[in-house]
Amino acid sequence: MTLNVTASTDPSIMFSCTETPLQPLLFGVPDKYMILILPVFAYWSLSLFFYALDEGGYLSKYKLHTPAEFLKRNRVSMRHVVQDVLIQHLFQTILGAVLAWQEPATYTGCESRDILAWALWLRHSFVRALPLMPFIGIDGTQLAKEFSITMPLVNSGTSGALTKPEVLAASLIYWIVVPAFQYLLAMFFVDTWQYFIHRAMHTYPWLYRTFHVRHHRLYVPYAFGALYNHPLEGFLEDTVGSLLAFKIAGMSVRQGMWFFTFSTIKTVDDHSGFKLPWDPMQFITDNNAYYHDIHHQSWGMKVWR
């Protein structure tokens, strides 16, 4: 694969393309609205799955607590838990719908142009690195010949060609490296955001008594109660934190669909009350169902001060 290019560094000049609106991924519903639907659907469907396991007595050997403990130790009814979670989902959906309405349409058709831009960046980076290569024992000119890179290169003012290794590397950057970095950045941001808010809730008595104590009425956590919070705490910690992570990471709407849905699944799983040996969510981090269950016990409610 060889793309013939000119000396210009403007991909729009070197590669013409036609953008068309990106078709919805699922059921004909625009992605910018599906991003609101999927996390809520994941929350309730996964919660119902764990509820069915619990009610049917299935996989009971992997439960962290007995049904008797569930009835005796929790300080709030399931009806109130479901009611408060529905309120949080309502606030979350209203804010998301307002932002989605302002979100510009997503287009496709110019991915090759963007890959070309990355390939040119790699080419120019290679050229800039040539004078430094002898210091680390690399013959840059010979390396260029081995990769069949035509000299002079594209930034010299003459025609050049991008080679298969350059295009392949650029494709990997575009399709894998950049999205992976965006996901990692978003996860790092939201995890840090939630950590410090959660820590503050356990550090300052007024914050704990006013807001966070509601979540800890569940001494025996279960899936439906994953987002059982004071509305203001839930809005600030979960909704605002996730939206900021989405924006800071520069995710597309479709990336956000998977990011928000995955985050929801992890949250529900952590509160499920089950430690399933084949559950991949239990091995991603040590912050899993078992760890979270300890935190919900009266002797596990750490206060940093």
Disulfide bonds with the S-S distance in Angstrom:
Cys17-Cys110 1.91
